Amino acid sequence: MRMEKKNRNSFTGSLGFVLAAAGSAVGLGNIWRFPYLAAKDGGGLFLVMYIVLALTFGFTLLTTEIAIGRKTKQSPLTAYGKVKKGWGFLGVIACLIPVIILPYYCVIGGWVVKYFLAYLTGDGMVAAQDGYFTGFITSEVQPIVLLVIFLGVTAFIVFRGVEKGIETFSKFIMPILLLLIFAIAIYSITIKFTDAEGITRTGFEGLKVYLIPNLQGLTVKGFFTVLLDAMGQLFFSLSVAMGIMIAYGSYVKDDANLVKSINQIEIFDTVVAFLAGVMIIPAVYTFMGTEGMQASGPSLMFVSLPKVFAAMGKIGHVVGCLFFAMVLFAALTSSVSIMEAIVASLMDKFHLSRKKASVIVTAIALVGGTVVCLGYNVLYFDIGLPNGGRAQVLDVMDYISNNLLMPIVAIGTCILIGWIVKPKEVIDEVEKTGTKFGRKMLYIIMIKVIAPLLLLVLLLKSLGIVTFI
């Protein structure tokens, strides 16, 4: 790898980098996908597998991308070409992923704004009614207006730059976000509810459902399903394989301790993902039983949880308002990092100013986001996906970016670093400040063999080629 010597914006210190990277990691995937997968995959079994994978597989990809970013001082679009001539195509794919994700992520961000305002203005009970969510997303104007608001805030933060925008925002918002998650999680454990049939359930019982591994009827196929679910979740959770960590890594100063920062990001993300489960699963179990825990994605956040808040009575308005405030903060920290990966790429590749790059990316996201909004009314269709799912516009974009392109980028990165330029390149970058790379041997084994094999299976499953798992 060659170093790029030009001046570049950077985080003022390790704390700013860790909070920004953790903020990117703490997004909608942690809040609406992690609890659902944990409930579906035997609770504690999924948790254990996720933690093991986070410390091995996730750590490998995270370390690689941050090291590539800092070493090349480039964003994803140009970094891979700096690592090895002829590998720039991988950077193009890595940059394409956030281009696809940003529009639909900002649409969902607009949905969060809608629900936050509903609870803030005392309309929480209305939001819990059947058909409220469907009626909202199928309307032609309101989702686009809320998309513009959410995208506007995201663009403003990115427009202000690395220090004044991303770092300042992360330092302010992340402590509040953590506090809200922790407070709602504690409350969720303490609740109690008796249903119409006289059955009483408690949040603590729901917590046990979440934490205690359910190995009943577990087969080899079931084990691999949990493994691949946990691995797929790591992409969402750690923001790897979408160029973000390369972009953020390029803003890390050369004297920063990468080992320490990476460990902190891992811990931060895993704790938040775990607390998201504590926050949601006990509450849904208490008010809706085990059947209510089958919901995931938008239906969990925008249909099931409002019903849970409604069942709580008056306190539900407050809890709902705090919950959607927390989700809004989490969505913003992630959308900022997604946009920054694209803006940084345009700046590095085409030597544009941050102002011009931000305007271009905002315009692209606005057009793409509008198409996504119209995908629930004017442009509605319903098709089958190779992995067995049904899809509209948003789902197709999500499938292409997350199920196809992200595994391809991750496999390519493993081949490039593991076999072409060799792991020593990354190890030397990590140890540059004299810090010992404690998991060096694990890293070498993972990047060369285990990670690419697991990723290949994940990709084949997404393509519908591997169906026995």
ABEGO torsion letter per residue (X at the ends): XBBBABBBBBBABAAAAAAAAAAAABBAAAAAAAAAAAAAAGEAAAAAAAAAAAAAAAAAAAAAAAAAAAAAGBBAAAAAAAABBGAAAAAAAAAAAAAAAAAAAAAAAAAAAAAAAAAAAGAAAAAABBGAAAAAAABAAAAAAAAAAAAAAAAAAAAAEAAABAAAAAAAAAAAAAAAAAAAAAAAAABBBBBAAGBBBBAAAAAAAAABBBABGBBAAAAAAAAAAAAAAAAAAAGBGAGAAAAAAAABBAABBAAAAAAAAAAAAAAAAAAAAAAAAAAAAAAAEAAAAABBEAAAAAAAAAAAAAAAEAAAAAAAAAAAAAAAAAAAAAAAAAAAAAAAAAAAAAGBBAAAAAAAAAAAAAAAAAAAAAAABAABBBBBBAAGBBBBAAAAAAAAAAAAAAAAAAAAAAAAAAAAAEAAAAAAAAAAAGBBBAAAAAAAAAAAAAAAAAAAAAAAAAAGABAAX
